[in-house]
Amino acid sequence: MKDFKDRVALVTGAASGIGRSIANRCSEEGMKVVLADVEAEALRKTAGELRAAGSETLAVVTNVSETDDIESLAKKALDSFGAVDLLFNNAGVCVSANTPISESTLADWEWLMGVNLWGEIHCLRVFLPIMLRQGTVGHIVNTSSIAGLTSTPGMGIYQVTKHGIVTLSETLYHELKSIESKIGVSVLCPGHVHTQILESERNRPVELRNGSEDRKHDPHYEKVIREGMPPEAVAEHVFNAIRENRFYIFTHPEFKKGMQLRMEDILQERNPTLPFTST
């Protein structure tokens, strides 16, 4: 896809971080934008800013882990704009980046799996048939992470969800290519980005709180997130990849060493090596 003007983009997790920057970029490209986020006030503010910039914008409070919410989102998007050309599956959360699998609770698993992985599954289940029926050029960007291609201690649940998104995206790419679909697919695997990801607990449902949310993040991890890439730079990477119809989107090439190490471990059938020990 080369021309974005007057296209319809739908962005989940659109009220902050990477999602908000992607939504802003969609607006700058002259697109109509559907914003979906669970955080109502932040969503209202983001929508207001886009409208003030001249963008046709629809904001829908959405819990991506709830299939009814996604089906309602689709209906509102089609009622307002008649199509969805670009789908940015971006909503994501995390628990403390210092939580071993042995200490992860059922509520931790249900929350992260529900938002990070099931959220993207729900969106694909609902929006992919719509985009296929349109028969027009489109693109889907699924947000994973460098954590979807490596494995490190203390981030077990998050990594399970992000690894799932990578294979979900790869499979979707092959399936769409096999039917010569006009819909492109990309998987976004950023490294450290300056977002509110470490403040995810603010949106954790009451029924999935059980005390684990009081855990503290690793101070080093907090520091690297604060000093991370601006979300606007990630959006630039994303739009460059869409224009080039490029599947893998890597924002931090320095992490390829860890990815390569993991691949070599697999191919040589040796025990896993801890990545990033020298970074």
Disulfide bonds with the S-S distance in Angstrom:
none
